[in-house]
């Protein structure tokens, strides 16, 4: 929440569909699930969206899509 406030982002526009871990997923599918959900939402609403995933050891990846 502190990062959202610091970046000036609205909580109404962050993590709208919830996280994939809370929904359950096969091992190793977290990034795919995030990317597919992001693509689906962009098809419905357009615009630009970002999804990010953390990995062990402080590694992470992000995907930015524009409709």
N, C-alpha and C positions, 0 to 999 in steps of 0.2 A: 504494500500500500504506500509506503514511503517513496518507493521508486516511481509509482504512478503520479503521486503528487509532485515530486521533484521534476518529472518530465512534463507536467501539465496535461496529463491524459485523463480522460473522463472514465470513471468506473462503469458507466453505462455502455461503453464500447469495447471493453476488455473481457476476453474469455466468455463470450456470449453462450457458447454451447457447452461449457464446462470442459474439464480436462479429460484426457483419454484414460488416465490411470484410474479415475473414479468409475469409469464405465466398464473397465476390464478389457483386456486385449491379449492376443497371443504374444508370446515372448518375441521381441524384436520388431514388432509391428507399430510401435508408438509413432514414429516419424511418418509412416505411410498413412496412418489414421488421421493424424493432424493435417497432412497435406491434402488428403481427399476431402476432409471436412471444410478446409479453407477454400478449396476449389469450388465445392458445392455452394458455399455461402456467397462467393463472388458471383456465381451464376445467378443467384437470386437477387443480390443487392448491388452488384457492381462495385467499383472503387478500387482501393488498394488495401491489402491486408498482409499481416506478417505472422508467421508462426515460428516458434523456436523450441528446441529440445536440448536438454542437458544430457551429458554422458559422463561416464565414470572418469575420475581424475581431472575434472574441471574443463573437459572438452565440451563444446556445444556447436550446434548448427542452427541456421535460421534460413527461412524461405520467405521471400517477398514476392507476392503475386499482384498483378494489376489486371482488371477486367477491361 
